[in-house]
């Protein structure tokens, strides 16, 4: 789902000036999207790695990119380039209820422990 994150009275991030230069918000958005994608790719690679050493390396890289993504998001949010709104309390309560139902059904222990107990 694509969203330009432009709130009321804000310009979409894809804006460039007359000389084709990207705005600060556009550059930060590009960084954020790139870091999101990199983090997901490293995580996917970690799941498919055939050795513990390689898996740990990909895990570390995924966490590193995710932390960088969080830093960029925080910078954008503080600068007003990424506006967020609080979720309605009823939506939060509904989600919490649904998650609790799933956890009650599958348990919260480690998967290995659950499989061993079968």
VOVEXPA-874563 format. One record per atom (N, C-alpha, C): residue in three letters; atom name; x, y, z. Coordinates in nm, 4 decimals, padded with zeros to 6 digits. Atoms other than C-alpha are relative to their C-alpha. Example, Ala and Ser with C-alpha at 12.3 -4.5 7.8 and 13.67 -1.06 7.14 Angstrom:
REC residu atome       xx       yy       zz
REC    ALA     N  00.0890 -00.1190  00.0000
REC    ALA    CA  01.2300 -00.4500  00.7800
REC    ALA     C  00.0900  00.1200  00.0000
REC    SER     N -00.0820 -00.1190 -00.0060
REC    SER    CA  01.3670 -00.1060  00.7140
REC    SER     C -00.0770  00.1090  00.0730
END
This chain:
REC residu atome       xx       yy       zz
REC    UNK     N  00.0849 -00.1167  00.0000
REC    UNK    CA  00.0000  00.0000  00.0000
REC    UNK     C  00.0895  00.1229  00.0000
REC    UNK     N -00.0834 -00.1184  00.0129
REC    UNK    CA  00.1662  00.3176 -00.1166
REC    UNK     C -00.0687  00.1206  00.0629
REC    UNK     N  00.0534 -00.1194 -00.0635
REC    UNK    CA  00.1207  00.6366  00.0806
REC    UNK     C  00.1079  00.1065 -00.0054
REC    UNK     N -00.1005 -00.1062  00.0054
REC    UNK    CA  00.2933  00.9697  00.0296
REC    UNK     C  00.0153  00.0699  00.1342
REC    UNK     N -00.0082 -00.0505 -00.1358
REC    UNK    CA  00.2398  01.0501  00.4006
REC    UNK     C -00.0190  00.1504  00.0102
REC    UNK     N  00.0228 -00.1436 -00.0049
REC    UNK    CA  00.1428  01.4048  00.3150
REC    UNK     C -00.1322  00.0256  00.0708
REC    UNK     N  00.1202 -00.0346 -00.0736
REC    UNK    CA -00.1032  01.5371  00.5679
REC    UNK     C -00.0626  00.1258 -00.0560
REC    UNK     N  00.0659 -00.1224  00.0464
REC    UNK    CA -00.3377  01.8307  00.5274
REC    UNK     C  00.0975  00.1183 -00.0052
REC    UNK     N -00.0866 -00.1166  00.0144
REC    UNK    CA -00.1465  02.1299  00.3951
REC    UNK     C  00.1463 -00.0324 -00.0218
REC    UNK     N -00.1394  00.0384  00.0217
REC    UNK    CA  00.1760  01.9301  00.3408
REC    UNK     C  00.0204 -00.0409 -00.1451
REC    UNK     N -00.0341  00.0422  00.1352
REC    UNK    CA  00.3524  01.8575  00.0146
REC    UNK     C  00.0376 -00.1480  00.0005
REC    UNK     N -00.0436  00.1394  00.0093
REC    UNK    CA  00.3962  01.4945 -00.0987
REC    UNK     C  00.1523 -00.0049 -00.0082
REC    UNK     N -00.1455  00.0121 -00.0033
REC    UNK    CA  00.7511  01.3662 -00.0597
REC    UNK     C  00.0642 -00.0022 -00.1374
REC    UNK     N -00.0602  00.0158  00.1317
REC    UNK    CA  00.8037  01.3101 -00.4299
REC    UNK     C  00.0302  00.1345 -00.0668
REC    UNK     N -00.0199 -00.1318  00.0599
REC    UNK    CA  00.8289  01.6856 -00.4892
REC    UNK     C  00.1482  00.0306 -00.0190
REC    UNK     N -00.1344 -00.0498  00.0275
REC    UNK    CA  01.1418  01.8286 -00.6464
REC    UNK     C -00.0125  00.1459 -00.0376
REC    UNK     N  00.0067 -00.1409  00.0384
REC    UNK    CA  01.2317  02.1885 -00.7036
REC    UNK     C  00.0154  00.0112 -00.1519
REC    UNK     N -00.0078 -00.0206  00.1446
REC    UNK    CA  01.2527  02.3412 -01.0512
REC    UNK     C  00.1267 -00.0548 -00.0634
REC    UNK     N -00.1262  00.0512  00.0535
REC    UNK    CA  01.6123  02.2222 -01.0899
REC    UNK     C  00.0079 -00.1517  00.0111
REC    UNK     N  00.0005  00.1452 -00.0106
REC    UNK    CA  01.5127  01.8614 -01.0213
REC    UNK     C  00.0626 -00.0538  00.1268
REC    UNK     N -00.0588  00.0456 -00.1270
REC    UNK    CA  01.6645  01.8524 -00.6741
REC    UNK     C -00.1116 -00.0474  00.0914
REC    UNK     N  00.0993  00.0532 -00.0936
REC    UNK    CA  01.4813  01.6440 -00.4167
REC    UNK     C -00.0003  00.0831  00.1273
REC    UNK     N  00.0114 -00.0707 -00.1275
REC    UNK    CA  01.3530  01.8104 -00.1039
REC    UNK     C  00.0596 -00.0857  00.1109
REC    UNK     N -00.0513  00.0743 -00.1158
REC    UNK    CA  01.4866  01.7118  00.2365
REC    UNK     C -00.0939 -00.1144  00.0349
REC    UNK     N  00.0980  00.1038 -00.0325
REC    UNK    CA  01.1644  01.5213  00.3017
REC    UNK     C  00.0083 -00.1156 -00.0995
REC    UNK     N -00.0091  00.1049  00.1015
REC    UNK    CA  01.2011  01.3318 -00.0283
REC    UNK     C  00.1246 -00.0850  00.0189
REC    UNK     N -00.1252  00.0740 -00.0242
REC    UNK    CA  01.5611  01.2357  00.0481
REC    UNK     C -00.0164 -00.0917  00.1212
REC    UNK     N  00.0196  00.0816 -00.1199
REC    UNK    CA  01.4672  01.1158  00.3953
REC    UNK     C -00.0968 -00.1143 -00.0267
REC    UNK     N  00.0946  00.1065  00.0333
REC    UNK    CA  01.1707  00.9212  00.2587
REC    UNK     C  00.0686 -00.1086 -00.0805
REC    UNK     N -00.0736  00.0966  00.0797
REC    UNK    CA  01.3985  00.7545  00.0051
REC    UNK     C  00.0906 -00.0844  00.0899
REC    UNK     N -00.0845  00.0732 -00.0963
REC    UNK    CA  01.6400  00.6621  00.2862
REC    UNK     C -00.0834 -00.0968  00.0821
REC    UNK     N  00.0869  00.0839 -00.0817
REC    UNK    CA  01.3560  00.5274  00.4983
REC    UNK     C -00.0460 -00.1230 -00.0787
REC    UNK     N  00.0463  00.1120  00.0816
REC    UNK    CA  01.2163  00.3134  00.2162
REC    UNK     C  00.1132 -00.0972 -00.0319
REC    UNK     N -00.1155  00.0851  00.0299
REC    UNK    CA  01.5630  00.1832  00.1252
REC    UNK     C  00.0395 -00.0834  00.1207
REC    UNK     N -00.0360  00.0730 -00.1213
REC    UNK    CA  01.6402  00.0886  00.4856
REC    UNK     C -00.1045 -00.1047  00.0364
REC    UNK     N  00.1052  00.1000 -00.0227
REC    UNK    CA  01.3019 -00.0846  00.5231
REC    UNK     C  00.0235 -00.1213 -00.0894
REC    UNK     N -00.0194  00.1086  00.0960
REC    UNK    CA  01.3699 -00.2884  00.2114
REC    UNK     C  00.1254 -00.0808  00.0340
REC    UNK     N -00.1238  00.0697 -00.0338
REC    UNK    CA  01.7283 -00.3714  00.3120
REC    UNK     C -00.0189 -00.0886  00.1228
REC    UNK     N  00.0238  00.0768 -00.1216
REC    UNK    CA  01.6181 -00.4841  00.6566
REC    UNK     C -00.0802 -00.1265 -00.0306
REC    UNK     N  00.0815  00.1163  00.0372
REC    UNK    CA  01.3511 -00.7133  00.5091
REC    UNK     C  00.0805 -00.1011 -00.0813
REC    UNK     N -00.0819  00.0908  00.0815
REC    UNK    CA  01.5975 -00.8579  00.2563
REC    UNK     C  00.0988 -00.0769  00.0863
REC    UNK     N -00.0940  00.0686 -00.0885
REC    UNK    CA  01.8564 -00.9356  00.5245
REC    UNK     C -00.0724 -00.1010  00.0887
REC    UNK     N  00.0770  00.0923 -00.0826
REC    UNK    CA  01.5883 -01.0940  00.7424
REC    UNK     C -00.0403 -00.1230 -00.0816
REC    UNK     N  00.0359  00.1119  00.0878
REC    UNK    CA  01.4679 -01.3074  00.4517
REC    UNK     C  00.1221 -00.0876 -00.0271
REC    UNK     N -00.1234  00.0762  00.0241
REC    UNK    CA  01.8268 -01.4094  00.3753
REC    UNK     C  00.0386 -00.0799  00.1237
REC    UNK     N -00.0300  00.0703 -00.1246
REC    UNK    CA  01.8734 -01.5030  00.7402
REC    UNK     C -00.0818 -00.1277  00.0112
REC    UNK     N  00.0871  00.1177 -00.0071
REC    UNK    CA  01.5786 -01.7411  00.7194
REC    UNK     C  00.0433 -00.1085 -00.0973
REC    UNK     N -00.0382  00.0954  00.1031
REC    UNK    CA  01.7277 -01.9060  00.4122
REC    UNK     C  00.1464 -00.0418  00.0083
REC    UNK     N -00.1429  00.0321 -00.0110
REC    UNK    CA  02.0934 -01.9214  00.5240
REC    UNK     C  00.0187 -00.1448  00.0443
REC    UNK     N -00.0225  00.1408 -00.0312
REC    UNK    CA  02.2408 -02.2695  00.5470
REC    UNK     C  00.1077 -00.0233  00.1061
REC    UNK     N -00.0975  00.0170 -00.1079
REC    UNK    CA  02.4949 -02.2029  00.8226
REC    UNK     C -00.0298  00.1001  00.1115
REC    UNK     N  00.0254 -00.0876 -00.1139
REC    UNK    CA  02.4742 -02.0539  01.1703
REC    UNK     C  00.0749  00.1320 -00.0110
REC    UNK     N -00.0797 -00.1224  00.0126
REC    UNK    CA  02.7529 -01.8047  01.0985
REC    UNK     C -00.0629  00.0980 -00.0972
REC    UNK     N  00.0633 -00.0854  00.1004
REC    UNK    CA  02.5850 -01.6721  00.7878
REC    UNK     C -00.1338  00.0532  00.0511
REC    UNK     N  00.1299 -00.0407 -00.0556
REC    UNK    CA  02.2452 -01.6647  00.9607
REC    UNK     C  00.0193  00.1132  00.1018
REC    UNK     N -00.0259 -00.1040 -00.1008
REC    UNK    CA  02.3885 -01.4618  01.2503
REC    UNK     C  00.0444  00.1306 -00.0656
REC    UNK     N -00.0429 -00.1209  00.0716
REC    UNK    CA  02.5546 -01.2202  01.0076
REC    UNK     C -00.1197  00.0720 -00.0604
REC    UNK     N  00.1193 -00.0609  00.0581
REC    UNK    CA  02.2281 -01.1618  00.8221
REC    UNK     C -00.0924  00.0565  00.1084
REC    UNK     N  00.0808 -00.0516 -00.1116
REC    UNK    CA  02.0418 -01.1255  01.1542
REC    UNK     C  00.0546  00.1336  00.0484
REC    UNK     N -00.0643 -00.1224 -00.0490
REC    UNK    CA  02.2918 -00.8630  01.2697
REC    UNK     C -00.0212  00.1146 -00.0997
REC    UNK     N  00.0214 -00.1030  00.1016
REC    UNK    CA  02.2629 -00.6756  00.9396
REC    UNK     C -00.1454  00.0464 -00.0018
REC    UNK     N  00.1424 -00.0371 -00.0028
REC    UNK    CA  01.8803 -00.6850  00.9573
REC    UNK     C -00.0283  00.0928  00.1174
REC    UNK     N  00.0206 -00.0848 -00.1179
REC    UNK    CA  01.8863 -00.5398  01.3092
REC    UNK     C  00.0644  00.1365 -00.0217
REC    UNK     N -00.0708 -00.1255  00.0257
REC    UNK    CA  02.1411 -00.2769  01.2054
REC    UNK     C -00.0818  00.0908 -00.0923
REC    UNK     N  00.0799 -00.0805  00.0943
REC    UNK    CA  01.9288 -00.1611  00.9103
REC    UNK     C -00.1306  00.0447  00.0642
REC    UNK     N  00.1240 -00.0370 -00.0679
REC    UNK    CA  01.6164 -00.1644  01.1261
REC    UNK     C  00.0242  00.1155  00.0979
REC    UNK     N -00.0328 -00.1097 -00.0919
REC    UNK    CA  01.7852  00.0573  01.3866
REC    UNK     C  00.0242  00.1294 -00.0771
REC    UNK     N -00.0212 -00.1182  00.0826
REC    UNK    CA  01.8977  00.2957  01.1116
REC    UNK     C -00.1341  00.0541 -00.0503
REC    UNK     N  00.1335 -00.0397  00.0455
REC    UNK    CA  01.5409  00.2985  00.9761
REC    UNK     C -00.0741  00.0741  00.1106
REC    UNK     N  00.0653 -00.0664 -00.1132
REC    UNK    CA  01.4114  00.3880  01.3226
REC    UNK     C  00.0557  00.1402  00.0218
REC    UNK     N -00.0618 -00.1321 -00.0173
REC    UNK    CA  01.6599  00.6748  01.3462
REC    UNK     C -00.0493  00.0975 -00.1068
REC    UNK     N  00.0487 -00.0864  00.1082
REC    UNK    CA  01.5522  00.8123  01.0070
REC    UNK     C -00.1463  00.0361  00.0242
REC    UNK     N  00.1405 -00.0286 -00.0297
REC    UNK    CA  01.1843  00.7771  01.1014
REC    UNK     C -00.0106  00.1057  00.1095
REC    UNK     N  00.0056 -00.0966 -00.1105
REC    UNK    CA  01.2435  00.9632  01.4296
REC    UNK     C  00.0384  00.1398 -00.0472
REC    UNK     N -00.0426 -00.1301  00.0537
REC    UNK    CA  01.4259  01.2417  01.2442
REC    UNK     C -00.1120  00.0617 -00.0839
REC    UNK     N  00.1081 -00.0494  00.0843
REC    UNK    CA  01.1431  01.2713  00.9912
REC    UNK     C -00.1195  00.0435  00.0848
REC    UNK     N  00.1138 -00.0294 -00.0863
REC    UNK    CA  00.8781  01.2644  01.2616
REC    UNK     C  00.0215  00.1307  00.0760
REC    UNK     N -00.0307 -00.1214 -00.0761
REC    UNK    CA  01.0500  01.5336  01.4690
REC    UNK     C  00.0006  00.1235 -00.0887
REC    UNK     N -00.0039 -00.1136  00.0927
REC    UNK    CA  01.0925  01.7538  01.1609
REC    UNK     C -00.1365  00.0271 -00.0634
REC    UNK     N  00.1330 -00.0188  00.0568
REC    UNK    CA  00.7249  01.7154  01.0702
REC    UNK     C -00.0154 -00.0546 -00.1403
REC    UNK     N  00.0080  00.0587  00.1335
REC    UNK    CA  00.7996  01.5223  00.7495
REC    UNK     C -00.0803 -00.1296 -00.0014
REC    UNK     N  00.0745  00.1259 -00.0098
REC    UNK    CA  00.6232  01.2066  00.8730
REC    UNK     C -00.0961  00.0165  00.1162
REC    UNK     N  00.0996 -00.0304 -00.1024
REC    UNK    CA  00.3077  01.2933  01.0581
REC    UNK     C -00.0760 -00.1271  00.0346
REC    UNK     N  00.0783  00.1150 -00.0454
REC    UNK    CA  00.1378  01.0254  01.2654
REC    UNK     C -00.1127  00.0494  00.0891
REC    UNK     N  00.1137 -00.0313 -00.0858
REC    UNK    CA -00.1921  01.0256  01.4481
REC    UNK     C -00.0224 -00.1179  00.0925
REC    UNK     N  00.0262  00.1111 -00.0912
REC    UNK    CA -00.2842  00.8217  01.7547
REC    UNK     C -00.1142 -00.0872 -00.0529
REC    UNK     N  00.1072  00.0926  00.0399
REC    UNK    CA -00.4915  00.5120  01.6864
REC    UNK     C -00.1188  00.0189  00.0932
REC    UNK     N  00.1178 -00.0080 -00.0870
REC    UNK    CA -00.8490  00.5269  01.8139
REC    UNK     C  00.0067 -00.1112  00.1066
REC    UNK     N -00.0097  00.0997 -00.1076
REC    UNK    CA -00.8633  00.3483  02.1531
REC    UNK     C -00.0781 -00.1283 -00.0286
REC    UNK     N  00.0779  00.1207  00.0297
REC    UNK    CA -01.1330  00.1103  02.0280
REC    UNK     C  00.0752 -00.0918 -00.0963
REC    UNK     N -00.0800  00.0810  00.0928
REC    UNK    CA -00.9079 -00.0044  01.7415
REC    UNK     C  00.1118 -00.0723  00.0736
REC    UNK     N -00.1078  00.0609 -00.0786
REC    UNK    CA -00.6245 -00.0682  01.9870
REC    UNK     C -00.0553 -00.1146  00.0840
REC    UNK     N  00.0619  00.1041 -00.0832
REC    UNK    CA -00.8549 -00.2644  02.2180
REC    UNK     C -00.0401 -00.1206 -00.0851
REC    UNK     N  00.0386  00.1098  00.0895
REC    UNK    CA -00.9897 -00.4708  01.9243
REC    UNK     C  00.1211 -00.0828 -00.0425
REC    UNK     N -00.1214  00.0697  00.0409
REC    UNK    CA -00.6399 -00.5560  01.8036
REC    UNK     C  00.0571 -00.0810  00.1156
REC    UNK     N -00.0513  00.0700 -00.1179
REC    UNK    CA -00.5274 -00.6479  02.1544
REC    UNK     C -00.0823 -00.1264  00.0260
REC    UNK     N  00.0876  00.1149 -00.0209
REC    UNK    CA -00.8285 -00.8783  02.1896
REC    UNK     C  00.0285 -00.1105 -00.1024
REC    UNK     N -00.0274  00.0994  00.1045
REC    UNK    CA -00.7564 -01.0506  01.8564
REC    UNK     C  00.1351 -00.0674  00.0216
REC    UNK     N -00.1331  00.0573 -00.0240
REC    UNK    CA -00.3867 -01.0984  01.9396
REC    UNK     C -00.0040 -00.0937  00.1198
REC    UNK     N  00.0103  00.0863 -00.1176
REC    UNK    CA -00.4694 -01.2389  02.2834
REC    UNK     C -00.0683 -00.1319 -00.0349
REC    UNK     N  00.0689  00.1224  00.0420
REC    UNK    CA -00.7075 -01.4886  02.1191
REC    UNK     C  00.0949 -00.0922 -00.0770
REC    UNK     N -00.0959  00.0807  00.0762
REC    UNK    CA -00.4361 -01.6049  01.8788
REC    UNK     C  00.1046 -00.0596  00.0937
REC    UNK     N -00.1010  00.0497 -00.0932
REC    UNK    CA -00.1780 -01.6334  02.1564
REC    UNK     C -00.0561 -00.1091  00.0898
REC    UNK     N  00.0626  00.1036 -00.0822
REC    UNK    CA -00.4222 -01.8334  02.3681
REC    UNK     C -00.0105 -00.1307 -00.0786
REC    UNK     N  00.0138  00.1188  00.0840
REC    UNK    CA -00.4706 -02.0703  02.0760
REC    UNK     C  00.1341 -00.0665 -00.0284
REC    UNK     N -00.1290  00.0588  00.0378
REC    UNK    CA -00.1028 -02.1162  01.9821
REC    UNK     C  00.0979 -00.0077  00.1157
REC    UNK     N -00.0938 -00.0017 -00.1117
REC    UNK    CA  00.0626 -02.0507  02.3188
REC    UNK     C  00.1070  00.1052 -00.0217
REC    UNK     N -00.1037 -00.1031  00.0101
REC    UNK    CA  00.3458 -01.8136  02.3920
REC    UNK     C  00.1392 -00.0569  00.0187
REC    UNK     N -00.1313  00.0620 -00.0182
REC    UNK    CA  00.6264 -02.0641  02.4504
REC    UNK     C  00.0748 -00.0098 -00.1307
REC    UNK     N -00.0801  00.0169  00.1202
REC    UNK    CA  00.9035 -02.1381  02.2087
REC    UNK     C -00.0576 -00.1127 -00.0846
REC    UNK     N  00.0533  00.1012  00.0917
REC    UNK    CA  00.8038 -02.3395  01.9036
REC    UNK     C  00.0626 -00.1367  00.0267
REC    UNK     N -00.0679  00.1269 -00.0249
REC    UNK    CA  01.0633 -02.6074  01.9858
REC    UNK     C -00.0638 -00.0697  00.1201
REC    UNK     N  00.0631  00.0578 -00.1184
REC    UNK    CA  00.9077 -02.6596  02.3306
REC    UNK     C -00.1385 -00.0534 -00.0335
REC    UNK     N  00.1348  00.0444  00.0362
REC    UNK    CA  00.5587 -02.6850  02.1804
REC    UNK     C  00.0056 -00.1287 -00.0811
REC    UNK     N -00.0107  00.1190  00.0831
REC    UNK    CA  00.6691 -02.9424  01.9233
REC    UNK     C  00.0448 -00.1201  00.0825
REC    UNK     N -00.0506  00.1090 -00.0826
REC    UNK    CA  00.8527 -03.1501  02.1843
REC    UNK     C -00.1129 -00.0557  00.0883
REC    UNK     N  00.1079  00.0420 -00.0897
REC    UNK    CA  00.5401 -03.1608  02.4052
REC    UNK     C -00.1124 -00.0726 -00.0730
REC    UNK     N  00.1080  00.0657  00.0753
REC    UNK    CA  00.3195 -03.3010  02.1267
REC    UNK     C  00.0056 -00.1477  00.0147
END
